[in-house]
Amino acid sequence: MNFIKNFIKDEDGVTAIEYALLAAVIAVVMLVGAKALGSGLSDSFTALAAKIKIT
């Protein structure tokens, strides 16, 4: 019976899950930001290359 009470009171697993979810959200935000930044840089370099004429 004490095992069940201790198990219910133990919050270590909950904390680990919260950190894992937080890390996953941060990773997704970083990936979305990198993709947006990459697309913007690609467009900028493409426009710059179109303006530069190599003779």
FITORLUM-812897 format. One record per atom (N, C-alpha, C, O): atom name; x, y, z. Coordinates in nm, 4 decimals, padded with zeros to 6 digits. Each point is the difference from the previous one (the first is absolute). Layout:
// FITORLUM-812897
<nulum><name>CA</name><u>X</u><v>Y</v><w>Z</w></nulum>
...
END
This chain:
// FITORLUM-812897
<nulum><name>N</name><u>00.0818</u><v>-00.1186</v><w>00.0000</w></nulum>
<nulum><name>CA</name><u>-00.0818</u><v>00.1186</v><w>00.0000</w></nulum>
<nulum><name>C</name><u>00.0870</u><v>00.1261</v><w>00.0000</w></nulum>
<nulum><name>O</name><u>-00.0316</u><v>00.0973</v><w>-00.0685</w></nulum>
<nulum><name>N</name><u>00.1406</u><v>-00.0992</v><w>00.1450</w></nulum>
<nulum><name>CA</name><u>00.0906</u><v>00.1140</v><w>00.0020</w></nulum>
<nulum><name>C</name><u>00.0639</u><v>00.0230</v><w>-00.1361</w></nulum>
<nulum><name>O</name><u>00.0267</u><v>00.1138</v><w>-00.0386</w></nulum>
<nulum><name>N</name><u>-00.0023</u><v>-00.2231</v><w>-00.0343</w></nulum>
<nulum><name>CA</name><u>00.0587</u><v>00.0119</v><w>-00.1328</w></nulum>
<nulum><name>C</name><u>-00.0900</u><v>00.0824</v><w>-00.0912</w></nulum>
<nulum><name>O</name><u>00.0488</u><v>00.0855</v><w>-00.0740</w></nulum>
<nulum><name>N</name><u>-00.1771</u><v>-00.1095</v><w>00.0783</w></nulum>
<nulum><name>CA</name><u>-00.0947</u><v>00.0730</v><w>-00.0852</w></nulum>
<nulum><name>C</name><u>-00.0049</u><v>00.1470</v><w>00.0402</w></nulum>
<nulum><name>O</name><u>-00.0018</u><v>00.0873</v><w>-00.0868</w></nulum>
<nulum><name>N</name><u>-00.0004</u><v>-00.0588</v><w>00.2152</w></nulum>
<nulum><name>CA</name><u>-00.0010</u><v>00.1390</v><w>00.0465</w></nulum>
<nulum><name>C</name><u>00.1280</u><v>00.0724</v><w>-00.0428</w></nulum>
<nulum><name>O</name><u>-00.0047</u><v>00.1140</v><w>-00.0461</w></nulum>
<nulum><name>N</name><u>00.1177</u><v>-00.1808</v><w>00.0617</w></nulum>
<nulum><name>CA</name><u>00.1270</u><v>00.0607</v><w>-00.0400</w></nulum>
<nulum><name>C</name><u>00.0053</u><v>00.0217</v><w>-00.1512</w></nulum>
<nulum><name>O</name><u>00.0520</u><v>00.1010</v><w>-00.0474</w></nulum>
<nulum><name>N</name><u>-00.1059</u><v>-00.1960</v><w>-00.0268</w></nulum>
<nulum><name>CA</name><u>-00.0008</u><v>00.0106</v><w>-00.1458</w></nulum>
<nulum><name>C</name><u>-00.0842</u><v>00.1192</v><w>-00.0451</w></nulum>
<nulum><name>O</name><u>00.0387</u><v>00.0716</v><w>-00.0923</w></nulum>
<nulum><name>N</name><u>-00.1510</u><v>-00.0503</v><w>00.1554</w></nulum>
<nulum><name>CA</name><u>-00.0883</u><v>00.1109</v><w>-00.0361</w></nulum>
<nulum><name>C</name><u>00.0645</u><v>00.1342</v><w>00.0367</w></nulum>
<nulum><name>O</name><u>-00.0158</u><v>00.0981</v><w>-00.0727</w></nulum>
<nulum><name>N</name><u>00.0877</u><v>-00.0935</v><w>00.1839</w></nulum>
<nulum><name>CA</name><u>00.0635</u><v>00.1244</v><w>00.0441</w></nulum>
<nulum><name>C</name><u>00.1269</u><v>00.0325</v><w>-00.0797</w></nulum>
<nulum><name>O</name><u>00.0415</u><v>00.1158</v><w>-00.0060</w></nulum>
<nulum><name>N</name><u>00.0197</u><v>-00.2175</v><w>-00.0548</w></nulum>
<nulum><name>CA</name><u>00.1258</u><v>00.0199</v><w>-00.0722</w></nulum>
<nulum><name>C</name><u>-00.0248</u><v>00.0808</v><w>-00.1267</w></nulum>
<nulum><name>O</name><u>-00.0836</u><v>-00.0373</v><w>-00.0823</w></nulum>
<nulum><name>N</name><u>00.1565</u><v>00.1489</v><w>00.0662</w></nulum>
<nulum><name>CA</name><u>-00.0189</u><v>00.0874</v><w>-00.1150</w></nulum>
<nulum><name>C</name><u>00.1202</u><v>00.0009</v><w>-00.0941</w></nulum>
<nulum><name>O</name><u>00.0049</u><v>00.0824</v><w>-00.0913</w></nulum>
<nulum><name>N</name><u>00.0909</u><v>-00.1707</v><w>00.1109</w></nulum>
<nulum><name>CA</name><u>00.1188</u><v>-00.0019</v><w>-00.0858</w></nulum>
<nulum><name>C</name><u>-00.0363</u><v>-00.0309</v><w>-00.1450</w></nulum>
<nulum><name>O</name><u>00.0529</u><v>00.0629</v><w>-00.0916</w></nulum>
<nulum><name>N</name><u>-00.1412</u><v>-00.1575</v><w>00.0704</w></nulum>
<nulum><name>CA</name><u>-00.0404</u><v>-00.0348</v><w>-00.1356</w></nulum>
<nulum><name>C</name><u>-00.0736</u><v>00.1133</v><w>-00.0688</w></nulum>
<nulum><name>O</name><u>00.0189</u><v>00.0237</v><w>-00.1193</w></nulum>
<nulum><name>N</name><u>-00.1013</u><v>00.0452</v><w>00.1929</w></nulum>
<nulum><name>CA</name><u>-00.0750</u><v>00.1126</v><w>-00.0549</w></nulum>
<nulum><name>C</name><u>00.0961</u><v>00.1098</v><w>-00.0424</w></nulum>
<nulum><name>O</name><u>-00.0170</u><v>00.0599</v><w>-00.1062</w></nulum>
<nulum><name>N</name><u>00.1162</u><v>-00.0333</v><w>00.1870</w></nulum>
<nulum><name>CA</name><u>00.0979</u><v>00.1029</v><w>-00.0323</w></nulum>
<nulum><name>C</name><u>00.0777</u><v>-00.0375</v><w>-00.1250</w></nulum>
<nulum><name>O</name><u>00.0256</u><v>00.0856</v><w>-00.0847</w></nulum>
<nulum><name>N</name><u>00.0121</u><v>-00.2113</v><w>00.0719</w></nulum>
<nulum><name>CA</name><u>00.0731</u><v>-00.0453</v><w>-00.1180</w></nulum>
<nulum><name>C</name><u>-00.0850</u><v>00.0148</v><w>-00.1253</w></nulum>
<nulum><name>O</name><u>00.0510</u><v>00.0387</v><w>-00.1052</w></nulum>
<nulum><name>N</name><u>-00.1776</u><v>-00.0686</v><w>00.1150</w></nulum>
<nulum><name>CA</name><u>-00.0896</u><v>00.0145</v><w>-00.1145</w></nulum>
<nulum><name>C</name><u>-00.0153</u><v>00.1465</v><w>-00.0370</w></nulum>
<nulum><name>O</name><u>-00.0018</u><v>00.0344</v><w>-00.1182</w></nulum>
<nulum><name>N</name><u>-00.0090</u><v>00.0517</v><w>00.2178</w></nulum>
<nulum><name>CA</name><u>-00.0110</u><v>00.1436</v><w>-00.0278</w></nulum>
<nulum><name>C</name><u>00.1246</u><v>00.0514</v><w>-00.0708</w></nulum>
<nulum><name>O</name><u>-00.0105</u><v>00.0773</v><w>-00.0953</w></nulum>
<nulum><name>N</name><u>00.1280</u><v>-00.1192</v><w>00.1407</w></nulum>
<nulum><name>CA</name><u>00.1233</u><v>00.0422</v><w>-00.0666</w></nulum>
<nulum><name>C</name><u>00.0071</u><v>-00.0542</v><w>-00.1418</w></nulum>
<nulum><name>O</name><u>00.0457</u><v>00.0698</v><w>-00.0905</w></nulum>
<nulum><name>N</name><u>-00.0895</u><v>-00.1916</v><w>00.0701</w></nulum>
<nulum><name>CA</name><u>00.0012</u><v>-00.0585</v><w>-00.1347</w></nulum>
<nulum><name>C</name><u>-00.0942</u><v>00.0763</v><w>-00.0926</w></nulum>
<nulum><name>O</name><u>00.0348</u><v>00.0274</v><w>-00.1149</w></nulum>
<nulum><name>N</name><u>-00.1525</u><v>00.0066</v><w>00.1636</w></nulum>
<nulum><name>CA</name><u>-00.0935</u><v>00.0782</v><w>-00.0818</w></nulum>
<nulum><name>C</name><u>00.0555</u><v>00.1382</v><w>-00.0298</w></nulum>
<nulum><name>O</name><u>-00.0136</u><v>00.0494</v><w>-00.1119</w></nulum>
<nulum><name>N</name><u>00.0749</u><v>00.0126</v><w>00.2092</w></nulum>
<nulum><name>CA</name><u>00.0591</u><v>00.1320</v><w>-00.0199</w></nulum>
<nulum><name>C</name><u>00.1121</u><v>-00.0072</v><w>-00.1037</w></nulum>
<nulum><name>O</name><u>00.0095</u><v>00.0867</v><w>-00.0868</w></nulum>
<nulum><name>N</name><u>00.0738</u><v>-00.1875</v><w>00.0952</w></nulum>
<nulum><name>CA</name><u>00.1083</u><v>-00.0173</v><w>-00.0974</w></nulum>
<nulum><name>C</name><u>-00.0561</u><v>-00.0236</v><w>-00.1396</w></nulum>
<nulum><name>O</name><u>00.0548</u><v>00.0510</v><w>-00.0978</w></nulum>
<nulum><name>N</name><u>-00.1626</u><v>-00.1271</v><w>00.0869</w></nulum>
<nulum><name>CA</name><u>-00.0616</u><v>-00.0256</v><w>-00.1300</w></nulum>
<nulum><name>C</name><u>-00.0572</u><v>00.1284</v><w>-00.0593</w></nulum>
<nulum><name>O</name><u>00.0151</u><v>00.0250</v><w>-00.1196</w></nulum>
<nulum><name>N</name><u>-00.0799</u><v>00.0559</v><w>00.2014</w></nulum>
<nulum><name>CA</name><u>-00.0561</u><v>00.1261</v><w>-00.0490</w></nulum>
<nulum><name>C</name><u>00.1120</u><v>00.0938</v><w>-00.0459</w></nulum>
<nulum><name>O</name><u>-00.0119</u><v>00.0644</v><w>-00.1043</w></nulum>
<nulum><name>N</name><u>00.1186</u><v>-00.0568</v><w>00.1804</w></nulum>
<nulum><name>CA</name><u>00.1128</u><v>00.0845</v><w>-00.0378</w></nulum>
<nulum><name>C</name><u>00.0610</u><v>-00.0484</v><w>-00.1313</w></nulum>
<nulum><name>O</name><u>00.0349</u><v>00.0814</v><w>-00.0855</w></nulum>
<nulum><name>N</name><u>-00.0219</u><v>-00.2116</v><w>00.0689</w></nulum>
<nulum><name>CA</name><u>00.0558</u><v>-00.0550</v><w>-00.1238</w></nulum>
<nulum><name>C</name><u>-00.0871</u><v>00.0340</v><w>-00.1197</w></nulum>
<nulum><name>O</name><u>00.0517</u><v>00.0350</v><w>-00.1061</w></nulum>
<nulum><name>N</name><u>-00.1819</u><v>-00.0448</v><w>00.1214</w></nulum>
<nulum><name>CA</name><u>-00.0919</u><v>00.0324</v><w>-00.1101</w></nulum>
<nulum><name>C</name><u>00.0101</u><v>00.1479</v><w>-00.0350</w></nulum>
<nulum><name>O</name><u>00.0029</u><v>00.0357</v><w>-00.1178</w></nulum>
<nulum><name>N</name><u>00.0025</u><v>00.0499</v><w>00.2183</w></nulum>
<nulum><name>CA</name><u>00.0126</u><v>00.1441</v><w>-00.0251</w></nulum>
<nulum><name>C</name><u>00.1310</u><v>00.0300</v><w>-00.0721</w></nulum>
<nulum><name>O</name><u>00.0028</u><v>00.0822</v><w>-00.0916</w></nulum>
<nulum><name>N</name><u>00.1042</u><v>-00.1473</v><w>00.1315</w></nulum>
<nulum><name>CA</name><u>00.1284</u><v>00.0213</v><w>-00.0661</w></nulum>
<nulum><name>C</name><u>-00.0033</u><v>-00.0469</v><w>-00.1449</w></nulum>
<nulum><name>O</name><u>00.0550</u><v>00.0665</v><w>-00.0877</w></nulum>
<nulum><name>N</name><u>-00.1184</u><v>-00.1793</v><w>00.0618</w></nulum>
<nulum><name>CA</name><u>-00.0084</u><v>-00.0504</v><w>-00.1372</w></nulum>
<nulum><name>C</name><u>-00.0826</u><v>00.0927</v><w>-00.0885</w></nulum>
<nulum><name>O</name><u>00.0375</u><v>00.0274</v><w>-00.1140</w></nulum>
<nulum><name>N</name><u>-00.1483</u><v>00.0200</v><w>00.1657</w></nulum>
<nulum><name>CA</name><u>-00.0843</u><v>00.0921</v><w>-00.0772</w></nulum>
<nulum><name>C</name><u>00.0753</u><v>00.1299</v><w>-00.0263</w></nulum>
<nulum><name>O</name><u>-00.0045</u><v>00.0531</v><w>-00.1110</w></nulum>
<nulum><name>N</name><u>00.0731</u><v>-00.0021</v><w>00.2114</w></nulum>
<nulum><name>CA</name><u>00.0778</u><v>00.1222</v><w>-00.0170</w></nulum>
<nulum><name>C</name><u>00.1136</u><v>-00.0176</v><w>-00.0996</w></nulum>
<nulum><name>O</name><u>00.0246</u><v>00.0883</v><w>-00.0821</w></nulum>
<nulum><name>N</name><u>00.0441</u><v>-00.2002</v><w>00.0885</w></nulum>
<nulum><name>CA</name><u>00.1100</u><v>-00.0257</v><w>-00.0936</w></nulum>
<nulum><name>C</name><u>-00.0524</u><v>-00.0116</v><w>-00.1426</w></nulum>
<nulum><name>O</name><u>00.0629</u><v>00.0488</v><w>-00.0939</w></nulum>
<nulum><name>N</name><u>-00.1765</u><v>-00.1127</v><w>00.0781</w></nulum>
<nulum><name>CA</name><u>-00.0570</u><v>-00.0131</v><w>-00.1342</w></nulum>
<nulum><name>C</name><u>-00.0405</u><v>00.1366</v><w>-00.0550</w></nulum>
<nulum><name>O</name><u>00.0251</u><v>00.0295</v><w>-00.1169</w></nulum>
<nulum><name>N</name><u>-00.0868</u><v>00.0532</v><w>00.1990</w></nulum>
<nulum><name>CA</name><u>-00.0407</u><v>00.1337</v><w>-00.0443</w></nulum>
<nulum><name>C</name><u>00.1227</u><v>00.0850</v><w>-00.0320</w></nulum>
<nulum><name>O</name><u>00.0018</u><v>00.0706</v><w>-00.1008</w></nulum>
<nulum><name>N</name><u>00.0987</u><v>-00.0768</v><w>00.1843</w></nulum>
<nulum><name>CA</name><u>00.1222</u><v>00.0760</v><w>-00.0232</w></nulum>
<nulum><name>C</name><u>00.0708</u><v>-00.0500</v><w>-00.1254</w></nulum>
<nulum><name>O</name><u>00.0513</u><v>00.0794</v><w>-00.0788</w></nulum>
<nulum><name>N</name><u>-00.0488</u><v>-00.2099</v><w>00.0606</w></nulum>
<nulum><name>CA</name><u>00.0646</u><v>-00.0579</v><w>-00.1184</w></nulum>
<nulum><name>C</name><u>-00.0697</u><v>00.0418</v><w>-00.1278</w></nulum>
<nulum><name>O</name><u>00.0660</u><v>00.0311</v><w>-00.0991</w></nulum>
<nulum><name>N</name><u>-00.1975</u><v>-00.0297</v><w>00.0996</w></nulum>
<nulum><name>CA</name><u>-00.0755</u><v>00.0417</v><w>-00.1181</w></nulum>
<nulum><name>C</name><u>00.0244</u><v>00.1478</v><w>-00.0297</w></nulum>
<nulum><name>O</name><u>00.0169</u><v>00.0386</v><w>-00.1157</w></nulum>
<nulum><name>N</name><u>-00.0151</u><v>00.0422</v><w>00.2184</w></nulum>
<nulum><name>CA</name><u>00.0257</u><v>00.1430</v><w>-00.0183</w></nulum>
<nulum><name>C</name><u>00.1389</u><v>00.0259</v><w>-00.0551</w></nulum>
<nulum><name>O</name><u>00.0165</u><v>00.0830</v><w>-00.0894</w></nulum>
<nulum><name>N</name><u>00.0840</u><v>-00.1529</v><w>00.1415</w></nulum>
<nulum><name>CA</name><u>00.1360</u><v>00.0163</v><w>-00.0498</w></nulum>
<nulum><name>C</name><u>00.0120</u><v>-00.0478</v><w>-00.1438</w></nulum>
<nulum><name>O</name><u>00.0671</u><v>00.0630</v><w>-00.0818</w></nulum>
<nulum><name>N</name><u>-00.1312</u><v>-00.1727</v><w>00.0518</w></nulum>
<nulum><name>CA</name><u>00.0040</u><v>-00.0522</v><w>-00.1363</w></nulum>
<nulum><name>C</name><u>-00.0607</u><v>00.0998</v><w>-00.0980</w></nulum>
<nulum><name>O</name><u>00.0560</u><v>00.0241</v><w>-00.1069</w></nulum>
<nulum><name>N</name><u>-00.1684</u><v>00.0330</v><w>00.1425</w></nulum>
<nulum><name>CA</name><u>-00.0638</u><v>00.1000</v><w>-00.0858</w></nulum>
<nulum><name>C</name><u>00.0893</u><v>00.1227</v><w>-00.0173</w></nulum>
<nulum><name>O</name><u>00.0097</u><v>00.0555</v><w>-00.1094</w></nulum>
<nulum><name>N</name><u>00.0549</u><v>-00.0139</v><w>00.2174</w></nulum>
<nulum><name>CA</name><u>00.0887</u><v>00.1162</v><w>-00.0071</w></nulum>
<nulum><name>C</name><u>00.1189</u><v>-00.0257</v><w>-00.0912</w></nulum>
<nulum><name>O</name><u>00.0358</u><v>00.0856</v><w>-00.0808</w></nulum>
<nulum><name>N</name><u>00.0249</u><v>-00.2015</v><w>00.0930</w></nulum>
<nulum><name>CA</name><u>00.1151</u><v>-00.0322</v><w>-00.0847</w></nulum>
<nulum><name>C</name><u>-00.0419</u><v>-00.0184</v><w>-00.1460</w></nulum>
<nulum><name>O</name><u>00.0747</u><v>00.0360</v><w>-00.0910</w></nulum>
<nulum><name>N</name><u>-00.1920</u><v>-00.0910</v><w>00.0687</w></nulum>
<nulum><name>CA</name><u>-00.0495</u><v>-00.0143</v><w>-00.1367</w></nulum>
<nulum><name>C</name><u>-00.0226</u><v>00.1366</v><w>-00.0637</w></nulum>
<nulum><name>O</name><u>00.0361</u><v>00.0212</v><w>-00.1157</w></nulum>
<nulum><name>N</name><u>-00.0954</u><v>00.0712</v><w>00.1901</w></nulum>
<nulum><name>CA</name><u>-00.0218</u><v>00.1355</v><w>-00.0521</w></nulum>
<nulum><name>C</name><u>00.1333</u><v>00.0700</v><w>-00.0243</w></nulum>
<nulum><name>O</name><u>00.0158</u><v>00.0701</v><w>-00.0999</w></nulum>
<nulum><name>N</name><u>00.0791</u><v>-00.0883</v><w>00.1896</w></nulum>
<nulum><name>CA</name><u>00.1311</u><v>00.0608</v><w>-00.0165</w></nulum>
<nulum><name>C</name><u>00.0716</u><v>-00.0576</v><w>-00.1216</w></nulum>
<nulum><name>O</name><u>00.0615</u><v>00.0741</v><w>-00.0767</w></nulum>
<nulum><name>N</name><u>-00.0692</u><v>-00.2045</v><w>00.0588</w></nulum>
<nulum><name>CA</name><u>00.0646</u><v>-00.0636</v><w>-00.1147</w></nulum>
<nulum><name>C</name><u>-00.0627</u><v>00.0462</v><w>-00.1309</w></nulum>
<nulum><name>O</name><u>00.0691</u><v>00.0109</v><w>-00.1013</w></nulum>
<nulum><name>N</name><u>-00.1972</u><v>00.0160</v><w>00.1024</w></nulum>
<nulum><name>CA</name><u>-00.0665</u><v>00.0478</v><w>-00.1221</w></nulum>
<nulum><name>C</name><u>00.0460</u><v>00.1414</v><w>-00.0353</w></nulum>
<nulum><name>O</name><u>00.0040</u><v>00.0356</v><w>-00.1178</w></nulum>
<nulum><name>N</name><u>00.0307</u><v>00.0449</v><w>00.2175</w></nulum>
<nulum><name>CA</name><u>00.0470</u><v>00.1366</v><w>-00.0240</w></nulum>
<nulum><name>C</name><u>00.1447</u><v>00.0053</v><w>-00.0466</w></nulum>
<nulum><name>O</name><u>00.0404</u><v>00.0933</v><w>-00.0694</w></nulum>
<nulum><name>N</name><u>00.0377</u><v>-00.1942</v><w>00.1082</w></nulum>
<nulum><name>CA</name><u>00.1418</u><v>-00.0033</v><w>-00.0376</w></nulum>
<nulum><name>C</name><u>00.0120</u><v>-00.0664</v><w>-00.1369</w></nulum>
<nulum><name>O</name><u>-00.0470</u><v>-00.1118</v><w>-00.0209</w></nulum>
<nulum><name>N</name><u>00.1098</u><v>00.1818</v><w>-00.0701</w></nulum>
<nulum><name>CA</name><u>00.0192</u><v>-00.0542</v><w>-00.1345</w></nulum>
<nulum><name>C</name><u>00.1461</u><v>-00.0370</v><w>-00.0157</w></nulum>
<nulum><name>O</name><u>00.0891</u><v>00.0835</v><w>00.0158</w></nulum>
<nulum><name>N</name><u>-00.0666</u><v>-00.2076</v><w>-00.0466</w></nulum>
<nulum><name>CA</name><u>00.1375</u><v>-00.0460</v><w>-00.0199</w></nulum>
<nulum><name>C</name><u>00.0303</u><v>00.0088</v><w>-00.1493</w></nulum>
<nulum><name>O</name><u>-00.0724</u><v>-00.0558</v><w>-00.0824</w></nulum>
<nulum><name>N</name><u>00.1796</u><v>00.1261</v><w>00.0485</w></nulum>
<nulum><name>CA</name><u>00.0348</u><v>00.0157</v><w>-00.1420</w></nulum>
<nulum><name>C</name><u>00.1288</u><v>-00.0679</v><w>-00.0328</w></nulum>
<nulum><name>O</name><u>00.0440</u><v>00.0033</v><w>-00.1150</w></nulum>
END
